[in-house]
Every structure is written in structure tokens, then in C-alpha cells.
Amino acid sequence: MRTMAITTTLIIIVIFILLFYILLKVTKIIFKLAFILLIIVFGIIVVSPPMFDRIKCEVKGGEFIKETLTCNEKTKDYSKSCIDKIDCEGECIVKDENSISGLCSKYRIVRECGKYIIRDKVVKQILC
């Protein structure tokens, strides 16, 4: 009877040690995977910040400008009436060089060639 109790106790101890060993191995695998994922994410952020910046910009609804690596953010006052740039977050776009009022631009930076904008009460054409 006593040997059976010792055998049962030893079997329980061996099972406990095996479970602990398996848990330790699984934990190491999880830590390795987490470390690899961290390296990949860190690599994307550090190695290619323009890609990360582009994603952040597009998520905010902006337009990423590759040439300058900047985000051209959308304005909150798009299509509001204006008579000068000071009335808008972006530019005040007019129809032609004789216009005295226009509408606020969709983006902070107007990149369309040939458009007319008003700055300091002077109409200027965007040249490219």
C-alpha cells in the first residue's frame, strides 16, 4: 500500500515537471515570436519612415506628398466662402484673375497647376 502511494506521488511529480517544462517551452516560443514581431515593426518604422508617415497621413484623410515627404492635411473649412487666404485653413481658390471672392481649398497646400488663389488681396496663379 505504501509503495503504491509513493508511486502515485512520483507519477504526480513527474507529470507536474513535464507540464512545467512544456509551459516553459511554450512561453519561450511566445517570447521569441513577440521579439521577432517587435523587430519587424521597429524595422518598418525606423527603416522606412516615409511609408509609416504615408499611412498615418492617409488614415487622417490627408494626401501624402512624395516629393517633400509631408502630409497635406484636409481642411475643416473646405468650400467655405472667402475673400483672402486668412479666411481659410488652406488657400482661398478663385475662378480667374479677375475674381474677388472664392472658396476655401480642400487641402492645406494647393498643388493643382493653373489654379488661382488670393493672398493678401492679390490674385496669383499657381505655376508648376
Secondary structure as GFF3:
##gff-version 3
##sequence-region A 1 128
A	DSSP	alpha_helix	2	47	.	.	.	ID=ss1
A	DSSP	alpha_helix	49	59	.	.	.	ID=ss2
A	DSSP	beta_strand	63	65	.	.	.	ID=ss3
A	DSSP	beta_strand	70	72	.	.	.	ID=ss4
A	DSSP	beta_strand	81	82	.	.	.	ID=ss5
A	DSSP	three_ten_helix	85	87	.	.	.	ID=ss6
A	DSSP	beta_strand	92	94	.	.	.	ID=ss7
A	DSSP	beta_strand	102	104	.	.	.	ID=ss8
A	DSSP	beta_strand	116	119	.	.	.	ID=ss9
A	DSSP	beta_strand	122	125	.	.	.	ID=ss10
###
